Amino acid sequence: MGGIRFEQVTLKPDETMKYVIIMGIAEQEDEVEKLVAKYDSAAKAKQALETVKNYWQEKVNVRYHTGDSRFDLFMRWVSFQPFLRRLYGCSFLPHHDYGRGGRGWRDLWQDCLSLLLMDPGDVRQMVVSNYGGVRIDGTNATIIGSKLGEFIADRNGISRVWMDHAVWPFMTTKLYLDQTGDVEILLEKAKYFKDAQAGRGTDIDDAWTDEYGMWQRTAGGDVYEGTILEHLLVEHLCAFYEVGKHNEMRLRGADWNDALDMAADNGESVAFTCAYAGNLRQLADCLRLMQDKIACTEIELLEEISILLEDNTKRYEDIAAKQALLKKYTSTCRHDISGKKIQVSFDSLIENLTHKADWIMEHIRRTEWLQGQDNEGWFNSYYDNHENAVEGISEQGVRMMLTGQVFAIMSGTATDEQIGQICKSADHYLYDAAVGGYRLNTDFCELKFDMGRMFGFAYGEKENGAVFSHMTVMYANALYKRGFVKEGYKALQTLADTALDFNTSKIYPGIPEYFNSEGRGMYHYLTGAASWYMMTMITEVFGVHGEAGDLVIRPKLLQKQFDENKTASIKLNFAGKTFEVIFKNTQDLEYGTYKIGTVTCDGEILRAEGGVQAVIGIKQIHSMDGNLHQIIAELVSS
């Protein structure tokens, strides 16, 4: 502990005394003198504070305007949170009881989501560099260095694999492609991470040494590089074949829910099998975009990857055959790789990925749907270490988890009819407004240690039934994407209402990782929820987003989100230009009853497509000057 002592001063009436207190650490004494000189008067300190405030006002460059000014200010803080996590890491405030302040694999990618919407200048290099953490077996480094693109071998011999880790790089890269139109990034080359872990964490490469280095090498000793597209294929194809006894992808050490960590032998994650299926389908869409934009017809891939490119529906149904195929590939890549390349046509690759995605979705629809009563229903999300389905109706009551529903909806696995039934079930079994909204799961009423430590927490705490902001926001995002706007709004708004109720949440403005059983917000900087909340508000609610670099405006605002003048607006940067998009709902229409009428940009009428959306082409945006550009969209009855 330390203290600061001041000389006694006697103040006469109306006199004041100002102190400037400077605290810090420096390597050399002359650095201290320089710092003191910068702030050695009240005027200098005040000016420095103003400089800092102005910096962050400009850095957090998104402005929201709805019919609720408190919500708009809340969103300013939510938009600030991703910056704080990059500064402080995942742990900062006193109520954090785990983590060492660093960032993990998911954090690298999800923090990029907010950067793409606010400060995209260096994101391209960040994306390319981050792919250097991918191993040739589709897993990734889990210890992140302090420098960009720096990854460190796990010296503890803990070969833990999170089966969801390959999902997030593509989601971020897809947003990057949409916001920028830069499809060439998929042809950029990156190295592969290498350490002693092999066989997707099931084997040790005894031949690996420190002298070998942290990059995958060929038999000739050269460091190997492959395209970003190749990295994505390796990640997703390896995951496709790593299945358990129900032909769903193995859970391994855990998925997004780190507390599902006790089913490594036989556990399966249906939830993230859905997520991979959605990624495979969207990856095929990216290949079509490359064909259209840059006339790509084929891609150069590592020769060993041909093993993973088998396209055989009979093989997909054969669990043992899938496992054997994966083992053949990982054994081939156990230490060195050949470095030899093959040419694969885009048409065959698109067909291959689409077949795999379609097979997964049909398989899950056929085997994992749980039909409840009164038009309720949901998907089973997991299998435990005894190979039993985790969800359903048991003697202890209904067992339902939000995660499986989120990715079934988001990926396109769930049909519209099933989404309606999922929403009804979620409202019935998971929704609790008093503690912030949708709980992560119902109360299983047992210490289910054939699944994970989450069931050792009291119900309503942490991963066991708390309201997890991240998953709730992704639930909202998925619902908006599929056109279930009122349901998505409910999920977002209850989180905001609870966070803003200080007597309940007891937190500074922003979105916490979760709300506990008392509705208290926990762990501000541990969560990716802020990036997802911000992204959902901008790209889905206001509907201002990129598609292959074009600016698309497709609002999904509810009538209650307009102000007393029947307007709502958002100000943001896109493709290096600043836009203010104003929506006018003069007829007081509800979502579903309006369409886009006249749309103007700086007074000039924009191209509107069927009343659904308006588009500004990327070439037109690049030709614009650096001033603020105002877009006004009139909403009219449909």
Order of alpha helices (4+ residues) and beta strands (2+ residues): alpha-alpha-beta-alpha-alpha-alpha-beta-beta-alpha-beta-beta-beta-beta-alpha-beta-alpha-beta-alpha-alpha-beta-alpha-beta-beta-beta-beta-beta-alpha-alpha-beta-beta-beta-alpha-alpha-alpha-beta-beta-alpha-beta-beta-beta-beta-beta-beta-beta-beta-alpha-beta
